[in-house]
């Protein structure tokens, strides 16, 4: 009986630690950016896989842009987005609670962007 309680306590502790270890980048975000190439709004789903950021931008109308070369370092992220083969955005940002703010570089221009939950 004591072994069973010890095992149960260990499993609960492990499960709790796993839940609380979730990355601040995990989840669904509302993205917005105004750039010289136009205004962009998207629904973004992201998750951390260790120090790798994965996910996609849902642009609507069936268009989805995967997050490529995504990295996480503390509260900082960087990644690339291939805009339908027309250009590549090089993105970087930092998280502060339910808000992420950053910059995007493409074709010699820099634009600020933000996401919120």
Long-range contacts (C-beta under 8 A, 24 or more apart in sequence): 23-47, 23-48, 23-72, 24-75, 24-95, 24-97, 25-53, 25-72, 25-77, 25-95, 25-100, 27-117, 28-117, 29-100, 29-115, 29-116, 29-117, 30-115, 30-116, 30-117, 31-57, 31-113, 31-114, 31-115, 32-113, 32-114, 32-115, 33-104, 33-111, 33-112, 33-113, 33-114, 34-111, 34-112, 35-104, 35-106, 35-109, 35-111, 36-109, 36-111, 37-87, 37-106, 37-107, 37-109, 40-113, 44-115, 46-70, 48-72, 53-77, 53-79, 57-81, 77-102
